[in-house]
Amino acid sequence: MENALLIGLSRQVALKRQMSVVANNLANMNTAGYKASTLMFEEHLMPVARMNEQSGPDKRLSYVLDSATYLSFREGAYQQSNNELDVAVSGDGWLVVDTPNGERYTRNGQLKLDAEGQLVTPSGYPVLGDGGPITIGPGEIGIEIAKDGTISTNQGIKDRLRVVQFENNAALSKEGETLFSTAQQPEPAEDVRVLQGVVEKSNVQPISELTRMIETVRAYTSISQMLSREQDLRRQAIEQLGTPARP
């Protein structure tokens, strides 16, 4: 009975974590460049816990473990924004961003100019070109971004957006909502296009996430009811064992 409670509790803890992941996906369904997360579960066999009175495979106790979070790097839909500073990377490529913790990578191309004229992300981090941070002068107009990432104005070519790729995207770690880090060495991206005036939307699928949320709530409720029944049985057993036998 004690083991049933512990196993049920392990499942509830995992479901609580899954609900947090689903809720975060839904909260960022309109965040440009956001990549949806999915919680991965696995069976955890306790190395020493046993039900010795049982026979066969039921003798070993199996718990639920939320082992890792899987990121979907599927491209989101592309939406025309008509903002000359917005860019989307079509293909397997990442924009390079300079942060206080070093270079980071993003697919969020909703760019803007800060007070110094630097091209930055919505969070204010400079976007890097081949020559470093990209600066647009106060008198420059007619910003154009070519498909290879080259940025030019009425004053000529300014720089080219640095777009990179990695051998294994699965090794990327999320920092915040749309920034990623990795120990891998970035390589110049091939077979990609930079689209001006376009934003890559989140790859979250709202219907799938809502369905997953409903399934999670139902599973959590079912386990809660099972644990409640187990507690009732435990209480009844204690009451009966504690009742003096009639003479």
C-alpha positions as CSV (number, residue, x, y, z in Angstrom):
1,M,0.0,0.0,0.0
2,E,2.9,2.3,0.9
3,N,4.5,1.5,-2.5
4,A,1.3,2.4,-4.4
5,L,1.2,5.8,-2.8
6,L,4.9,6.5,-3.6
7,I,4.5,5.3,-7.2
8,G,1.4,7.5,-7.6
9,L,3.2,10.4,-6.1
10,S,6.1,10.0,-8.6
11,R,3.6,10.2,-11.4
12,Q,1.9,13.3,-10.0
13,V,5.2,15.1,-9.7
14,A,6.0,14.3,-13.4
15,L,2.5,15.5,-14.5
16,K,2.9,18.7,-12.6
17,R,6.2,19.3,-14.5
18,Q,4.4,18.4,-17.8
19,M,1.7,20.9,-17.0
20,S,4.3,23.7,-16.5
21,V,5.9,22.8,-19.9
22,V,2.5,22.8,-21.7
23,A,1.5,26.1,-20.1
24,N,4.8,27.7,-21.1
25,N,4.3,26.6,-24.7
26,L,0.8,28.1,-24.8
27,A,2.0,31.3,-23.2
28,N,4.6,31.7,-26.0
29,M,2.4,30.6,-28.9
30,N,2.7,34.2,-30.3
31,T,6.4,34.6,-29.5
32,A,8.5,34.9,-32.7
33,G,11.1,32.2,-33.0
34,Y,9.9,30.2,-30.0
35,K,10.5,26.5,-30.1
36,A,8.0,24.2,-28.3
37,S,9.2,21.9,-25.5
38,T,7.9,18.4,-24.7
39,L,8.6,16.5,-21.5
40,M,10.0,13.0,-21.9
41,F,9.1,10.3,-19.4
42,E,10.8,7.0,-18.7
43,E,10.3,4.1,-16.4
44,H,12.6,4.1,-13.3
45,L,13.1,0.7,-11.7
46,M,14.1,1.1,-8.0
47,P,17.4,-0.8,-7.5
48,V,16.5,-2.1,-4.0
49,A,12.7,-1.8,-3.6
50,R,10.9,-5.1,-4.0
51,M,7.6,-6.7,-3.4
52,N,8.9,-10.0,-2.2
53,E,5.5,-11.5,-1.6
54,Q,4.8,-11.1,-5.4
55,S,6.1,-13.4,-8.1
56,G,7.0,-12.7,-11.7
57,P,7.7,-9.2,-13.1
58,D,5.5,-7.5,-10.5
59,K,8.2,-8.1,-7.9
60,R,10.2,-5.0,-8.9
61,L,8.8,-1.6,-8.3
62,S,8.6,0.8,-11.3
63,Y,8.4,4.6,-10.7
64,V,7.8,7.5,-13.2
65,L,10.7,9.8,-14.0
66,D,10.6,13.0,-16.1
67,S,14.0,12.4,-17.7
68,A,14.5,15.3,-20.0
69,T,12.8,18.1,-22.1
70,Y,12.8,17.6,-25.8
71,L,12.8,20.7,-28.1
72,S,11.1,20.8,-31.4
73,F,13.3,22.7,-34.0
74,R,10.6,22.5,-36.7
75,E,10.3,25.8,-38.5
76,G,7.4,28.0,-37.5
77,A,5.1,29.6,-40.1
78,Y,6.4,32.7,-41.8
79,Q,4.3,35.9,-41.5
80,Q,4.7,39.1,-43.5
81,S,5.3,42.1,-41.1
82,N,6.3,44.9,-43.5
83,N,8.8,46.1,-41.0
84,E,12.1,46.6,-42.8
85,L,14.1,45.5,-39.7
86,D,12.3,42.2,-39.3
87,V,14.1,39.2,-40.7
88,A,13.4,35.4,-40.8
89,V,15.9,32.7,-41.6
90,S,14.5,30.2,-44.0
91,G,16.4,26.9,-43.5
92,D,18.6,25.5,-40.8
93,G,20.3,28.7,-39.6
94,W,20.6,30.9,-36.5
95,L,21.2,34.6,-36.0
96,V,24.1,35.3,-33.7
97,V,23.5,37.6,-30.7
98,D,26.0,39.2,-28.3
99,T,25.0,38.8,-24.6
100,P,26.8,39.5,-21.3
101,N,27.3,35.7,-21.1
102,G,28.8,35.4,-24.6
103,E,27.4,34.6,-28.0
104,R,23.9,33.2,-28.1
105,Y,21.7,32.1,-31.0
106,T,18.1,32.9,-31.9
107,R,15.5,32.5,-34.6
108,N,13.6,35.6,-33.4
109,G,14.2,38.1,-36.1
110,Q,12.0,41.0,-34.7
111,L,14.9,43.4,-34.7
112,K,15.1,47.1,-33.9
113,L,17.6,50.0,-33.6
114,D,18.6,51.1,-30.1
115,A,19.5,54.6,-29.0
116,E,23.0,54.2,-30.5
117,G,21.7,52.9,-33.8
118,Q,22.8,49.3,-33.1
119,L,20.7,46.5,-34.5
120,V,19.4,44.6,-31.5
121,T,16.9,41.9,-30.5
122,P,13.7,42.7,-28.6
123,S,15.6,42.1,-25.4
124,G,18.3,44.7,-26.4
125,Y,21.1,42.3,-27.3
126,P,23.2,43.4,-30.3
127,V,22.8,41.2,-33.4
128,L,26.2,40.3,-34.9
129,G,27.4,40.6,-38.5
130,D,30.6,39.4,-40.0
131,G,32.3,42.5,-38.6
132,G,30.6,42.5,-35.2
133,P,27.7,44.6,-34.0
134,I,25.8,46.3,-36.8
135,T,25.2,50.1,-36.5
136,I,23.0,52.2,-38.7
137,G,23.8,56.0,-38.8
138,P,21.1,58.6,-37.9
139,G,20.9,59.9,-41.4
140,E,20.7,56.6,-43.2
141,I,17.5,55.5,-44.8
142,G,16.2,52.8,-47.1
143,I,17.5,49.8,-45.2
144,E,17.6,46.7,-47.4
145,I,18.5,43.2,-46.3
146,A,19.4,40.8,-49.1
147,K,18.8,37.0,-49.1
148,D,22.4,36.4,-48.1
149,G,22.0,38.7,-45.1
150,T,23.8,41.7,-46.6
151,I,22.5,45.0,-45.1
152,S,22.7,48.2,-47.1
153,T,21.3,51.7,-46.8
154,N,21.4,54.8,-48.9
155,Q,25.0,55.1,-47.7
156,G,26.0,51.7,-49.2
157,I,26.7,48.3,-47.7
158,K,26.9,48.2,-43.9
159,D,27.6,44.5,-43.1
160,R,26.2,41.1,-43.5
161,L,24.1,39.3,-40.8
162,R,26.1,36.4,-39.4
163,V,24.0,33.3,-39.8
164,V,25.3,30.0,-38.5
165,Q,24.4,26.4,-38.2
166,F,25.3,23.4,-36.0
167,E,26.1,19.8,-36.5
168,N,23.4,18.8,-33.9
169,N,20.6,21.1,-33.0
170,A,19.5,18.7,-30.2
171,A,22.6,19.8,-28.3
172,L,21.3,23.4,-28.1
173,S,20.2,24.5,-24.6
174,K,17.4,27.0,-24.2
175,E,18.2,30.2,-22.3
176,G,15.0,32.3,-21.7
177,E,12.3,31.9,-24.4
178,T,14.2,32.4,-27.7
179,L,17.9,32.4,-27.0
180,F,20.0,29.2,-27.2
181,S,23.5,28.3,-26.2
182,T,25.8,25.3,-27.0
183,A,29.3,24.1,-26.6
184,Q,29.4,23.2,-30.3
185,Q,31.4,25.4,-32.7
186,P,29.1,27.3,-35.1
187,E,29.7,27.0,-38.8
188,P,28.5,29.4,-41.6
189,A,25.0,28.3,-42.6
190,E,24.5,26.9,-46.0
191,D,21.3,26.7,-48.1
192,V,19.5,29.3,-46.0
193,R,17.8,32.5,-47.0
194,V,17.3,35.7,-45.0
195,L,13.8,37.1,-45.6
196,Q,13.3,40.9,-45.0
197,G,10.0,42.1,-43.6
198,V,9.1,38.6,-42.5
199,V,8.8,37.0,-39.0
200,E,9.1,33.3,-38.1
201,K,6.2,32.6,-35.8
202,S,6.3,30.1,-32.9
203,N,6.1,26.5,-33.9
204,V,3.7,25.7,-31.0
205,Q,0.6,23.9,-32.2
206,P,-2.2,25.3,-30.0
207,I,-4.7,22.4,-30.6
208,S,-2.1,19.8,-29.7
209,E,-1.0,21.6,-26.6
210,L,-4.6,22.1,-25.4
211,T,-5.3,18.4,-26.0
212,R,-2.1,17.5,-24.0
213,M,-3.2,19.8,-21.2
214,I,-6.6,18.1,-21.0
215,E,-5.0,14.7,-20.9
216,T,-2.6,15.8,-18.2
217,V,-5.4,17.2,-16.0
218,R,-7.4,14.0,-16.4
219,A,-4.4,11.8,-15.6
220,Y,-3.6,13.9,-12.5
221,T,-7.2,13.7,-11.3
222,S,-7.3,10.0,-11.9
223,I,-4.2,9.4,-9.8
224,S,-5.5,11.8,-7.1
225,Q,-8.6,9.6,-6.8
226,M,-6.5,6.5,-6.7
227,L,-4.4,7.9,-3.9
228,S,-7.5,8.9,-2.0
229,R,-8.9,5.4,-2.2
230,E,-5.5,4.0,-1.1
231,Q,-5.6,6.3,1.9
232,D,-9.1,5.2,2.8
233,L,-8.1,1.6,2.7
234,R,-5.1,2.4,4.8
235,R,-7.2,4.1,7.4
236,Q,-9.8,1.3,7.4
237,A,-7.0,-1.2,7.9
238,I,-5.6,0.7,10.9
239,E,-9.0,1.1,12.4
240,Q,-9.8,-2.6,12.1
241,L,-6.4,-3.7,13.4
242,G,-6.7,-1.2,16.3
243,T,-10.1,-2.5,17.4
244,P,-9.8,-4.9,20.3
245,A,-11.1,-8.4,19.6
246,R,-14.5,-9.2,21.2
247,P,-14.3,-11.8,24.0
